[in-house]
């Protein structure tokens, strides 16, 4: 039986408590698996797995669930995501990254941070698919992460689902007042919608140069991403679809007014689809 190719995804994982919250994004993630071929493995580039100067790939056969946050409901700290790792795939990915001219290493004894397990708990709650975590470089910028993604392009044809897990907007200072008050459903301010509208248009156009230079070209870029580690996984997902990609927005909602929970699907542009 021929395995269907998988797209690459960008998931806005939101606040850690999204996994137990009654939000539109959480409900959408719970239904996502039904719209995808079942992957044989999952690779997640997480905004919370930060490594400078290269790419780290988790190669632990049984990663632990890391509760890398504080101040949330006690039930959140009891959640486990016991998916197995896949060391062989991790080592292969590290090798592919090195072949692409990127410093990379397989890393043992590294657990799943909430950028990995929180969305997967909603999408694949059985935790029965092997998962490999991939780091982002907080100093690497979009172009580096696009290169990382391109080194993974082709995994989708092998039944491996590549996910970039971050946030389409991520200004926590602006979100904290509403977060503390538990006010999730607020109007989206113009400085957020101006940024997301620009990003959506460039993604739909496949405007790679503009997207890689978003920090200079996008309106309100720094206001929405004071630091850009939560947007960098988007570029991994973009690259994993190939040099030329087709982007489709799968979901759009907001949390606390200022956190865009937009979710994107990336596939090779038609010109790159091989003939059969």
SETINU-679331 format. One record per residue (C-alpha): x, y, z; residue in one letter; residue number from 1. Coordinates in nm, 2 decimals, always signed. Each point is the difference from the previous one (the first is absolute). Example, Ala and Ser with C-alpha at 12.3 -4.5 7.8 and 13.67 -1.06 7.14 Angstrom:
BEGIN
> px / py / pz / type / seq
> +1.23 / -0.45 / +0.78 / a / 1
> +0.14 / +0.34 / -0.07 / s / 2
This chain:
BEGIN
> px / py / pz / type / seq
> +0.00 / +0.00 / +0.00 / x / 1
> +0.14 / +0.34 / -0.10 / x / 2
> +0.02 / +0.24 / +0.29 / x / 3
> -0.16 / +0.35 / -0.06 / x / 4
> +0.24 / +0.29 / +0.02 / x / 5
> -0.04 / +0.21 / +0.31 / x / 6
> +0.00 / +0.38 / +0.00 / x / 7
> +0.22 / +0.20 / +0.25 / x / 8
> -0.19 / +0.20 / +0.26 / x / 9
> +0.04 / +0.31 / +0.21 / x / 10
> -0.19 / -0.03 / +0.32 / x / 11
> -0.05 / +0.30 / +0.24 / x / 12
> +0.01 / -0.19 / +0.33 / x / 13
> -0.10 / +0.30 / +0.21 / x / 14
> +0.00 / +0.01 / +0.38 / x / 15
> +0.09 / -0.33 / +0.17 / x / 16
> -0.35 / -0.03 / +0.13 / x / 17
> -0.15 / -0.02 / -0.36 / x / 18
> +0.02 / -0.37 / +0.04 / x / 19
> -0.27 / +0.01 / +0.27 / x / 20
> -0.18 / +0.32 / -0.11 / x / 21
> -0.33 / +0.04 / -0.18 / x / 22
> +0.12 / +0.20 / -0.30 / x / 23
> -0.05 / +0.00 / -0.37 / x / 24
> +0.36 / -0.09 / -0.06 / x / 25
> -0.01 / -0.30 / +0.24 / x / 26
> -0.32 / -0.13 / -0.16 / x / 27
> +0.15 / +0.03 / -0.34 / x / 28
> +0.32 / -0.19 / +0.10 / x / 29
> -0.21 / -0.28 / +0.14 / x / 30
> -0.15 / -0.05 / -0.35 / x / 31
> +0.32 / +0.04 / -0.20 / x / 32
> +0.12 / -0.36 / -0.01 / x / 33
> -0.32 / -0.10 / -0.19 / x / 34
> +0.11 / +0.22 / -0.29 / x / 35
> +0.35 / -0.15 / -0.03 / x / 36
> +0.14 / -0.34 / -0.10 / x / 37
> +0.13 / -0.17 / +0.31 / x / 38
> +0.37 / +0.08 / +0.03 / x / 39
> +0.26 / -0.27 / +0.08 / x / 40
> +0.20 / +0.27 / +0.20 / x / 41
> -0.02 / +0.36 / +0.09 / x / 42
> +0.27 / +0.26 / +0.00 / x / 43
> -0.07 / +0.32 / +0.20 / x / 44
> +0.21 / +0.31 / -0.01 / x / 45
> -0.10 / +0.17 / +0.33 / x / 46
> +0.05 / +0.36 / +0.09 / x / 47
> +0.08 / -0.12 / +0.36 / x / 48
> +0.29 / -0.21 / -0.11 / x / 49
> +0.26 / +0.27 / -0.04 / x / 50
> +0.36 / -0.09 / -0.10 / x / 51
> +0.25 / +0.26 / -0.13 / x / 52
> +0.26 / -0.07 / -0.27 / x / 53
> -0.15 / -0.31 / -0.16 / x / 54
> -0.30 / -0.24 / +0.00 / x / 55
> -0.06 / -0.26 / +0.27 / x / 56
> -0.22 / -0.30 / -0.08 / x / 57
> -0.15 / -0.20 / +0.29 / x / 58
> +0.12 / -0.36 / -0.02 / x / 59
> -0.13 / -0.14 / +0.33 / x / 60
> -0.21 / -0.32 / -0.05 / x / 61
> -0.23 / +0.09 / +0.29 / x / 62
> -0.01 / +0.38 / +0.05 / x / 63
> -0.16 / +0.13 / +0.32 / x / 64
> -0.28 / +0.26 / +0.01 / x / 65
> +0.15 / +0.33 / +0.12 / x / 66
> -0.23 / +0.25 / +0.17 / x / 67
> +0.20 / +0.31 / -0.09 / x / 68
> -0.23 / +0.27 / +0.14 / x / 69
> -0.14 / +0.13 / +0.32 / x / 70
> -0.32 / +0.14 / +0.15 / x / 71
> -0.26 / -0.21 / -0.18 / x / 72
> -0.27 / -0.24 / +0.13 / x / 73
> +0.13 / -0.31 / +0.19 / x / 74
> -0.16 / -0.24 / -0.25 / x / 75
> +0.23 / +0.13 / -0.27 / x / 76
> +0.31 / -0.13 / +0.18 / x / 77
> -0.15 / -0.35 / +0.02 / x / 78
> -0.03 / -0.03 / -0.38 / x / 79
> +0.25 / -0.25 / -0.15 / x / 80
> +0.07 / -0.06 / -0.37 / x / 81
> +0.18 / -0.33 / -0.01 / x / 82
> +0.06 / -0.02 / -0.37 / x / 83
> +0.32 / -0.19 / -0.10 / x / 84
> +0.29 / +0.17 / -0.16 / x / 85
> +0.17 / -0.13 / -0.32 / x / 86
> +0.38 / +0.02 / +0.04 / x / 87
> +0.07 / -0.14 / -0.35 / x / 88
> -0.21 / +0.27 / -0.16 / x / 89
> +0.16 / +0.26 / +0.22 / x / 90
> +0.35 / -0.10 / -0.10 / x / 91
> -0.10 / -0.01 / -0.37 / x / 92
> -0.15 / +0.36 / +0.03 / x / 93
> +0.32 / +0.12 / +0.17 / x / 94
> +0.20 / -0.15 / -0.29 / x / 95
> -0.23 / +0.16 / -0.26 / x / 96
> +0.04 / +0.34 / +0.17 / x / 97
> +0.38 / -0.04 / +0.00 / x / 98
> -0.01 / -0.10 / -0.37 / x / 99
> -0.18 / +0.33 / -0.06 / x / 100
> +0.28 / +0.19 / +0.16 / x / 101
> -0.17 / +0.05 / +0.34 / x / 102
> +0.16 / -0.08 / +0.33 / x / 103
> -0.21 / -0.27 / +0.16 / x / 104
> +0.02 / -0.27 / +0.27 / x / 105
> -0.22 / -0.27 / +0.14 / x / 106
> -0.08 / +0.07 / +0.37 / x / 107
> -0.09 / -0.26 / +0.25 / x / 108
> -0.17 / +0.05 / +0.34 / x / 109
> -0.22 / +0.28 / -0.14 / x / 110
> -0.37 / -0.01 / +0.08 / x / 111
> -0.31 / +0.15 / -0.16 / x / 112
> -0.06 / +0.36 / +0.09 / x / 113
> -0.35 / +0.14 / -0.02 / x / 114
> +0.05 / +0.13 / -0.35 / x / 115
> +0.02 / -0.37 / -0.10 / x / 116
> -0.24 / -0.18 / +0.24 / x / 117
> -0.28 / +0.25 / +0.04 / x / 118
> -0.11 / +0.01 / -0.36 / x / 119
> +0.07 / -0.37 / -0.05 / x / 120
> -0.22 / -0.08 / +0.30 / x / 121
> -0.29 / +0.16 / -0.18 / x / 122
> +0.08 / -0.13 / -0.35 / x / 123
> +0.12 / -0.35 / +0.08 / x / 124
> -0.11 / -0.06 / +0.36 / x / 125
> +0.09 / -0.38 / -0.01 / x / 126
> +0.37 / +0.09 / -0.01 / x / 127
> +0.07 / -0.30 / -0.21 / x / 128
> +0.19 / +0.16 / -0.29 / x / 129
> +0.38 / +0.05 / +0.04 / x / 130
> +0.11 / +0.36 / +0.05 / x / 131
> +0.33 / +0.18 / -0.06 / x / 132
> +0.05 / +0.35 / +0.12 / x / 133
> +0.20 / +0.26 / -0.19 / x / 134
> +0.16 / +0.31 / +0.14 / x / 135
> -0.02 / +0.36 / -0.12 / x / 136
> +0.29 / +0.24 / +0.02 / x / 137
> -0.12 / +0.33 / +0.17 / x / 138
> +0.28 / +0.18 / -0.19 / x / 139
> -0.04 / -0.18 / -0.33 / x / 140
> -0.28 / +0.20 / -0.16 / x / 141
> -0.25 / -0.10 / -0.26 / x / 142
> +0.25 / -0.09 / -0.28 / x / 143
> +0.18 / -0.25 / +0.22 / x / 144
> -0.32 / -0.17 / +0.09 / x / 145
> -0.13 / -0.01 / -0.36 / x / 146
> +0.33 / -0.18 / -0.08 / x / 147
> -0.07 / -0.24 / +0.29 / x / 148
> -0.34 / -0.07 / -0.14 / x / 149
> +0.13 / -0.06 / -0.35 / x / 150
> +0.23 / -0.26 / +0.13 / x / 151
> -0.31 / -0.19 / +0.12 / x / 152
> -0.19 / +0.04 / -0.32 / x / 153
> -0.09 / -0.35 / -0.11 / x / 154
> -0.08 / -0.14 / +0.34 / x / 155
> -0.37 / +0.06 / -0.08 / x / 156
> +0.02 / -0.25 / -0.29 / x / 157
> +0.14 / -0.25 / +0.25 / x / 158
> -0.29 / +0.04 / +0.23 / x / 159
> +0.17 / +0.23 / +0.25 / x / 160
> -0.20 / +0.30 / +0.11 / x / 161
> +0.21 / +0.31 / +0.05 / x / 162
> -0.15 / +0.26 / +0.24 / x / 163
> +0.12 / +0.34 / +0.09 / x / 164
> -0.14 / +0.08 / +0.34 / x / 165
> +0.00 / +0.36 / +0.10 / x / 166
> -0.23 / +0.30 / -0.01 / x / 167
> -0.11 / +0.22 / -0.29 / x / 168
> +0.02 / +0.29 / +0.24 / x / 169
> +0.17 / -0.01 / +0.33 / x / 170
> +0.01 / +0.31 / +0.22 / x / 171
> -0.03 / -0.14 / +0.35 / x / 172
> +0.03 / +0.34 / +0.17 / x / 173
> -0.31 / +0.11 / -0.18 / x / 174
> -0.18 / -0.33 / +0.07 / x / 175
> +0.08 / -0.03 / +0.37 / x / 176
> -0.28 / +0.23 / +0.13 / x / 177
> -0.27 / -0.19 / -0.18 / x / 178
> +0.17 / -0.33 / +0.09 / x / 179
> +0.01 / +0.07 / +0.37 / x / 180
> -0.36 / +0.11 / -0.01 / x / 181
> -0.11 / -0.30 / -0.21 / x / 182
> -0.14 / +0.21 / -0.27 / x / 183
> +0.07 / -0.20 / -0.31 / x / 184
> -0.27 / +0.14 / -0.23 / x / 185
> +0.10 / +0.36 / -0.08 / x / 186
> +0.00 / +0.21 / -0.32 / x / 187
> +0.31 / -0.02 / -0.21 / x / 188
> +0.18 / +0.34 / +0.00 / x / 189
> +0.11 / +0.16 / -0.33 / x / 190
> +0.37 / -0.05 / +0.07 / x / 191
> -0.06 / -0.37 / +0.01 / x / 192
> -0.24 / -0.02 / -0.30 / x / 193
> +0.23 / +0.22 / -0.21 / x / 194
> +0.29 / -0.24 / +0.05 / x / 195
> -0.20 / -0.32 / -0.05 / x / 196
> -0.16 / +0.14 / -0.31 / x / 197
> +0.34 / +0.08 / -0.16 / x / 198
> +0.13 / -0.35 / +0.09 / x / 199
> -0.31 / -0.17 / -0.14 / x / 200
> +0.03 / +0.19 / -0.33 / x / 201
> +0.37 / -0.08 / -0.04 / x / 202
> -0.05 / -0.37 / +0.09 / x / 203
> -0.29 / -0.03 / -0.25 / x / 204
> +0.23 / +0.16 / -0.26 / x / 205
> +0.30 / -0.22 / +0.08 / x / 206
> +0.20 / +0.32 / +0.04 / x / 207
> +0.31 / -0.16 / +0.16 / x / 208
> +0.23 / +0.30 / -0.01 / x / 209
> -0.26 / +0.22 / +0.17 / x / 210
> -0.07 / -0.26 / +0.26 / x / 211
> +0.36 / -0.06 / +0.08 / x / 212
> +0.04 / +0.38 / +0.05 / x / 213
> -0.33 / +0.03 / +0.20 / x / 214
> +0.17 / +0.18 / +0.28 / x / 215
> +0.08 / +0.30 / -0.22 / x / 216
> -0.30 / -0.02 / -0.24 / x / 217
> -0.30 / -0.11 / +0.20 / x / 218
> -0.21 / +0.26 / +0.19 / x / 219
> +0.03 / -0.03 / +0.38 / x / 220
> +0.25 / -0.29 / -0.03 / x / 221
> +0.19 / +0.08 / +0.32 / x / 222
> -0.32 / +0.08 / +0.19 / x / 223
> -0.13 / -0.35 / -0.08 / x / 224
> +0.33 / -0.18 / +0.04 / x / 225
> +0.23 / +0.19 / +0.24 / x / 226
> +0.22 / -0.31 / -0.05 / x / 227
> -0.07 / -0.23 / -0.29 / x / 228
> +0.05 / -0.35 / +0.14 / x / 229
> -0.37 / -0.07 / -0.02 / x / 230
> -0.02 / +0.09 / -0.37 / x / 231
> +0.31 / -0.19 / -0.10 / x / 232
> -0.18 / -0.34 / -0.01 / x / 233
> -0.22 / +0.14 / -0.28 / x / 234
> +0.31 / +0.02 / -0.22 / x / 235
> +0.09 / -0.36 / +0.07 / x / 236
> -0.34 / -0.10 / -0.11 / x / 237
> +0.02 / +0.22 / -0.31 / x / 238
> +0.34 / -0.15 / -0.10 / x / 239
> -0.12 / -0.36 / +0.06 / x / 240
> -0.24 / +0.05 / -0.29 / x / 241
> +0.28 / +0.08 / -0.23 / x / 242
> +0.16 / +0.31 / -0.17 / x / 243
> -0.34 / +0.10 / -0.14 / x / 244
> -0.30 / -0.07 / +0.22 / x / 245
> -0.37 / +0.04 / +0.01 / x / 246
> -0.14 / +0.13 / +0.33 / x / 247
> -0.35 / -0.05 / +0.13 / x / 248
> -0.13 / +0.15 / +0.32 / x / 249
> -0.19 / -0.28 / +0.17 / x / 250
> -0.12 / +0.18 / +0.31 / x / 251
> -0.02 / +0.36 / +0.13 / x / 252
> -0.10 / +0.11 / +0.35 / x / 253
> +0.16 / +0.20 / +0.28 / x / 254
> +0.07 / -0.04 / +0.37 / x / 255
> +0.01 / +0.28 / +0.25 / x / 256
> -0.05 / +0.24 / -0.30 / x / 257
> +0.36 / +0.02 / -0.09 / x / 258
> +0.11 / -0.36 / -0.06 / x / 259
> -0.08 / -0.11 / -0.35 / x / 260
> -0.08 / -0.37 / -0.01 / x / 261
> +0.03 / -0.02 / -0.38 / x / 262
> +0.09 / -0.35 / -0.13 / x / 263
> +0.16 / -0.06 / -0.34 / x / 264
> +0.05 / -0.29 / -0.24 / x / 265
> +0.29 / +0.00 / -0.25 / x / 266
> +0.03 / -0.22 / -0.30 / x / 267
> +0.22 / +0.00 / -0.31 / x / 268
> -0.11 / +0.25 / -0.27 / x / 269
> -0.15 / -0.18 / -0.30 / x / 270
> +0.31 / +0.06 / -0.20 / x / 271
> +0.20 / -0.21 / +0.25 / x / 272
> -0.24 / -0.29 / +0.02 / x / 273
> +0.17 / -0.30 / -0.17 / x / 274
> -0.17 / -0.16 / -0.29 / x / 275
> -0.14 / -0.35 / +0.06 / x / 276
